[in-house]
Amino acid sequence: MAKALIFLATGYEEVEMLTVVDMLRRAGIDIDMVSVTKDPEVTGSHNITIKADVLFEDADLDQAQALILPGGIPGTPNLKAYTPLCEALKTFAKEGKLVAAVCAAPTVFSELGILKDKKATSYPSFEGKLDCAEYLQQPYVVDGNVITSRGMGTCIEFAGAIIAALKDDETAKQVKDAIVYQG
């Protein structure tokens, strides 16, 4: 079974995180919500608190095929400030494993050099902050092992792209159909 990890820092965007978790679980992908704080309960940017499945130091990075970042402010800067996560992201990207980020979070990839030779997208106001090969104003962009997306409104398609990468297009379509996605 495919394994993914999604990371929660104080101020993450709740809907972006939960949409991805919900859809991947519907697809039969094992995904853990991982707190990069010292507390399993992490409060998002809209004051919604979620209990993570595991703390970062207990997460099984070796078993994961994908690392995923939700956006949100101050969640994105808080993820960027967490060095162990940044090291894991660089390792995954270098090894060709899947890394995915939405909204403001592609800026983390940019600062780590992950987007240097990649096409990417982000929340519109972060366009000038991405050091990437080409910026695309699309709901999501897949370039090799990197998936980026624009924001909360594009998260169903973002999650679908992650499902397709970890499983296949048919599973992604089945999940979208099951939730009556009209896009």
C-alpha positions in Angstrom: 0.0 0.0 0.0 1.2 3.5 -0.9 2.2 5.6 2.1 2.1 9.4 2.3 2.8 12.0 5.0 1.2 15.5 5.2 2.8 18.0 7.6 1.0 20.3 10.0 2.6 23.4 11.5 0.7 26.0 13.5 -1.3 28.1 11.0 -1.7 25.4 8.2 -4.7 25.8 5.9 -7.3 23.3 7.2 -9.3 22.6 4.1 -6.2 22.1 2.0 -4.9 19.6 4.5 -8.2 17.7 5.1 -9.2 17.5 1.4 -5.9 15.7 0.6 -6.1 13.4 3.7 -9.8 12.5 3.0 -9.3 11.8 -0.7 -6.1 9.8 -0.3 -7.8 7.7 2.4 -10.8 7.1 0.1 -8.2 5.9 -2.5 -6.8 3.4 -0.1 -3.6 5.3 0.4 -2.1 5.2 3.9 -1.6 8.9 4.8 -0.5 10.2 8.2 -1.0 13.7 9.5 2.3 14.7 11.0 2.8 17.5 13.5 6.0 19.4 13.3 5.2 20.9 16.7 5.8 19.2 20.0 2.0 18.7 20.4 -0.2 16.4 18.4 -3.0 19.0 18.4 -2.2 21.6 15.8 -4.3 24.8 15.2 -4.8 25.9 11.7 -5.0 29.4 10.2 -8.7 29.6 10.8 -8.5 28.5 14.4 -9.6 24.9 13.8 -7.6 22.4 15.8 -6.8 18.9 14.4 -5.1 16.1 16.2 -2.3 14.8 14.1 -1.7 11.0 13.8 1.9 11.3 14.8 4.7 13.7 15.8 7.5 14.3 13.3 10.1 12.5 15.3 7.9 9.4 15.3 6.9 9.5 11.6 8.1 6.7 9.5 9.8 8.6 6.7 11.5 5.5 5.4 8.2 3.9 4.5 6.7 7.0 2.8 6.5 7.4 -0.9 5.2 11.0 -0.7 5.6 14.1 1.4 2.9 16.7 1.2 2.7 20.3 2.4 -0.6 22.2 2.9 -0.4 26.0 2.6 -1.6 28.6 5.0 -0.1 31.6 6.8 1.7 31.3 9.2 1.7 27.6 8.5 4.0 27.8 5.5 6.7 29.9 7.2 6.4 27.5 10.2 7.0 24.5 7.9 9.9 26.3 6.2 11.5 26.9 9.7 11.4 23.3 10.7 14.8 22.0 9.5 14.2 18.2 9.9 11.3 18.5 7.4 13.3 20.6 5.0 16.1 18.0 5.0 13.5 15.2 4.4 12.0 17.2 1.5 15.4 17.7 -0.1 16.2 14.0 0.2 12.9 12.9 -1.2 13.2 15.3 -4.2 16.8 14.2 -4.9 15.8 10.5 -4.7 12.9 11.1 -7.2 10.2 10.4 -4.6 7.0 12.4 -4.8 6.8 15.8 -3.1 3.7 18.0 -3.3 2.7 21.4 -2.1 -0.3 23.7 -2.4 -1.0 27.5 -2.0 1.9 29.2 -0.3 3.8 26.0 0.4 5.5 25.7 -3.0 7.7 28.6 -1.7 9.2 26.0 0.7 10.2 23.9 -2.3 11.5 27.0 -4.1 13.8 28.0 -1.2 15.1 24.4 -1.0 16.0 24.5 -4.7 13.5 21.7 -5.5 11.7 23.8 -8.2 14.8 25.1 -10.0 14.3 23.0 -13.1 10.6 22.4 -12.7 7.3 23.9 -13.9 5.2 24.9 -10.9 2.3 26.9 -9.7 1.2 28.5 -6.3 -1.3 30.8 -4.8 -1.3 33.8 -7.2 0.3 36.3 -4.9 3.4 34.0 -4.5 4.1 33.8 -8.2 7.1 36.2 -8.0 8.5 34.2 -5.1 9.0 30.9 -6.9 12.4 30.2 -8.5 11.1 27.7 -11.0 11.8 26.9 -14.7 8.3 28.0 -15.7 5.3 29.4 -13.7 2.0 28.1 -14.9 -1.4 29.6 -13.9 -3.1 26.2 -13.8 -5.0 24.5 -10.9 -2.1 22.1 -10.4 1.1 21.2 -12.1 2.9 17.9 -12.3 6.5 18.0 -13.3 8.2 14.7 -12.7 8.1 13.9 -9.0 6.9 17.4 -8.0 3.2 18.4 -7.8 2.2 22.0 -7.0 -1.2 23.6 -6.8 -2.8 27.0 -6.3 -5.0 26.9 -3.2 -8.0 25.6 -1.3 -10.2 25.8 -4.5 -7.9 23.5 -6.4 -7.4 20.9 -3.7 -9.7 18.3 -5.2 -7.7 18.3 -8.4 -4.4 18.5 -6.4 -5.4 15.4 -4.4 -6.4 13.7 -7.6 -3.0 14.3 -9.1 -1.4 12.8 -5.9 -3.6 9.8 -6.1 -2.8 9.3 -9.8 0.9 9.5 -9.0 0.8 7.1 -6.1 -1.8 4.7 -7.7 -3.3 5.5 -11.1 -5.6 7.8 -13.1 -8.5 5.4 -12.8 -8.4 5.4 -9.0 -8.2 9.2 -9.0 -11.3 9.3 -11.3 -13.2 6.9 -9.1 -12.5 9.0 -6.0 -13.6 12.2 -7.8 -16.7 10.5 -9.1 -17.6 9.2 -5.6 -17.5 12.7 -4.1 -19.5 14.1 -7.0 -16.7 16.3 -8.2 -18.0 18.4 -11.2 -14.7 19.8 -12.5 
